[in-house]
Amino acid sequence: MIKNLLYLGAAFFLLIAFAGQAQSLDFSSLADQSSYRCSGGVVALGDSHRHVREKCGAPIEIAKLQDYGPIWIYSDPQATFMYYLAFLNGKLQRIVGAPCTPDDPACFELE
């Protein structure tokens, strides 16, 4: 009986531990921002991808979603936030932030 409870407890612990990793970030539900401050200055909606790269450097990752163009992902080293910059036809169309860190794989799984 006690052995079964231990196995059940271990299984429940593993279920809880891995459940958080299976989640993804719902990009469409995040609140929009009009600008993003990075190390080289401020970028805003309508800026070209070249201008964003000059100001902010290379993103830590580039994601793709069906309803959006490429989404450049940046992290703020001073906070536990990541920023997602979506481009369409080479122009910055959407800026959103989320409470994420680069060591959380769910922050790179966009839906």
N, C-alpha and C positions, 0 to 999 in steps of 0.2 A: 504494500500500500504506500509506504513512504517512498519507495523507489519510483513508483508511478507518479507520485506528486513531484518528485525531483525532475523527472523527465518532462512532465507537463510544464513545470516552471521554466525549465531550460528552453523548451520549445516556444513558450510564450515570450521569453526574453529575446530570442532570436527573431521572432516575428516582429516585435516592436523595434528592434535594432535595425532590421532591414527594411521596414516599412517606410521610414523616413528617406531612405536612399532611392526609393522607387518614384518619388514625387518629381514633378517638373514645375517649372515656372510658367504661369499663365501670362504670357506677354501682353495679350490684348486687354487684360484687366488692370494693368498697371497704370498709375496716374502719369499723365504727360507733363513734361517740363518744357519751357521755351528755350533754355540754354543749359550748358554744362561747363563748369569751370574745371580745367585740367591744368597740368603743370606749366604749359606754355601760354595760357590765357583762357579766353572764353570762346566757345563755339555756340552757334545758334541755328535754329531751323533755317533751311535754305542754303547753308554753307555747303561748299563742295567737299567731296571726300578728300581731295588734295589738301584743302585748307584745314580740315579736321586732322589729317595726319601730320601736317606741319605743326599745328598747335599741340596736339595730344600725343603724338607718336603712334607707334603701331599698337593696335588693340591686342589684348591677351588672347582673344579668340574671335573668330568670325562665324556666326551662326546663320542659318537660312531657315526661313519660314515660308510657307506657300503664299500667304497673302501679303508678304513684305519682301523687299529686296534683301541684300546682305545686312546683317545686324552686327555691328562692331561692339564688342564687350570690353569695358574698361573697369578696373577696380580702383577704389580710393584707398591708398595705403594708410591714410589717417583715420579711416572709419571702417565700419563693417557694412559697406554699401558697394554695390556694383551698378554700373550704368550701361544702358543698352541704347545704342544709336543706330536707328534704322535708316537706310538710304533707299532712294528710288531714283533711277536715272542719274546717279552720281550726286544727288543733292540730299542733304540731311532732312528727313521728313518727320522723324519722331525721336524724342529723347525721353527715356524713362529710367527711374532708379528703383532699386529693390534692396532690402536688407539681406545681403548675401556676402559671402567671402569666397575667394578663389579656391579654397580647399573643400568647398561643398559642391559635389558633382551636380546636384539638382539645380544649381544656379546656371548651368550651361545647357540644361535640357529645357528648351523653350517649346511651348505649345501654343 
